[in-house]
Amino acid sequence: MVDDGDSLTRQNANYIRKGNALISFYLHIPFPEELDDDAWMEKYRQVEYLAEVGLLGVKTNRWDKLT
């Protein structure tokens, strides 16, 4: 049986994995996992904005709505 802590950890890991893929694909940054936390978040916010205005054709979950 998986407790809530493991489930939350898995959800966060999946969110970061998706963020890395979006940053890499749409912003052409080859290894986004190597960015520092502030730079990674700024790049993800750029992807969110592009998705929000309809330029990517994908939907992203807002980071602040996950916490």
C-alpha positions in Angstrom: 0.0 0.0 0.0 1.3 3.5 -0.9 1.0 6.2 1.7 0.2 9.8 0.8 3.9 10.9 1.1 4.9 8.4 -1.6 2.0 9.4 -3.8 2.9 13.1 -3.5 6.6 12.4 -4.2 5.6 10.5 -7.3 3.3 13.3 -8.5 6.0 15.9 -8.0 8.5 13.8 -9.9 6.1 13.3 -12.8 5.4 17.1 -12.8 9.2 17.9 -13.0 9.7 15.2 -15.6 6.9 16.8 -17.7 8.4 20.2 -17.2 11.8 19.1 -18.3 10.4 17.6 -21.4 8.4 20.7 -22.3 11.4 23.0 -21.6 13.7 20.8 -23.7 11.3 20.4 -26.6 9.8 23.9 -26.9 12.7 26.0 -25.7 15.5 23.9 -27.1 17.4 23.6 -23.9 19.1 20.2 -24.1 19.4 19.4 -20.3 16.9 21.5 -18.3 17.5 19.4 -15.2 20.9 21.0 -15.0 19.4 24.5 -14.6 19.4 26.0 -11.1 15.9 26.1 -9.5 15.2 29.7 -10.3 16.2 29.4 -13.9 14.2 26.2 -14.3 11.1 27.8 -12.8 11.5 30.9 -15.1 11.8 28.6 -18.2 8.8 26.6 -17.1 6.8 29.8 -16.6 7.7 30.8 -20.2 6.4 27.4 -21.4 3.2 28.0 -19.3 2.7 31.4 -20.9 3.2 30.0 -24.4 0.7 27.3 -23.7 -1.8 29.8 -22.1 -1.8 32.0 -25.2 -2.3 29.0 -27.5 1.1 28.9 -29.2 2.0 25.3 -28.2 -1.1 23.3 -28.5 -0.6 21.7 -25.1 -2.1 22.3 -21.7 0.0 22.7 -18.6 -1.0 22.7 -14.9 0.0 25.8 -13.0 2.7 25.1 -10.5 1.0 27.2 -7.8 -2.2 25.2 -8.2 -0.4 21.9 -7.3 0.7 22.9 -3.8 
